[in-house]
Amino acid sequence: MLAEVGFERLTTNLVCERAGLTPPALYRYFPNKYALLKELAHRLMDAQDKVVLAWLAAGGTEASSIEESVAKNRDLQKQINAITRAFPGGDWILRALRALPVLQEVRTTSRDMVAQTLFDILKAANPAASEDRLHTATRLTTQMMYAATEMVLEEPDQDEDKINEEICWMVSLYYQHLTRPDALTRAR
């Protein structure tokens, strides 16, 4: 429904009509459209996070070459894009997460949780790495991957494979540089 009418024209009355509910029944759980959208945003972020965390747990960051790192990241990015596409109203929810202040906390909480998990894995593998740089790097790269998903979904005329390939090279090369022995202790 969100994709059909857009966020601005979405009302709780339209939701009730489509779902076959009365407004009091809906209001028992969701006092307004923002609360409903927040729940949908949590569900989308949870679905994405589940895949990312499984990828990390399965050794997604471990690679014997830069090409393997890019390939592993590309596979993850494709999965995230597919999950978002399959989620009802997924592309609209992504737009709302960025545009609505009430939803930004959902996005940043998800990003920070993923970034912290990634930080923990990378710090364990690179104990001499600067914690400050690594924290910044994990938050930044998580945000960049998220932005690539937004770009692919918001601009379907663009070449998704090319966008995925480029963002994965950026991230892989950045981490390769960041974890080089001579870069591990350098602070900004």
FENCORZI-V345963 format. One record per run of one state. SS is the DSSP state (helix for helix, strand for strand, loop for the rest). FROM is the first residue (numbers start at 1). LEN is the number of residues. If there is no record, write none. Layout:
ss=[SS & SS]
from=[FROM & FROM]
len=[LEN & LEN]
This chain:
ss=[loop & helix & loop & helix & loop & helix & loop & helix & loop & helix & loop & helix & loop & helix & loop & helix & loop & helix & loop]
from=[1 & 2 & 10 & 12 & 20 & 23 & 30 & 33 & 58 & 66 & 87 & 90 & 100 & 101 & 126 & 131 & 155 & 160 & 179]
len=[1 & 8 & 2 & 8 & 3 & 7 & 3 & 25 & 8 & 21 & 3 & 10 & 1 & 25 & 5 & 24 & 5 & 19 & 10]
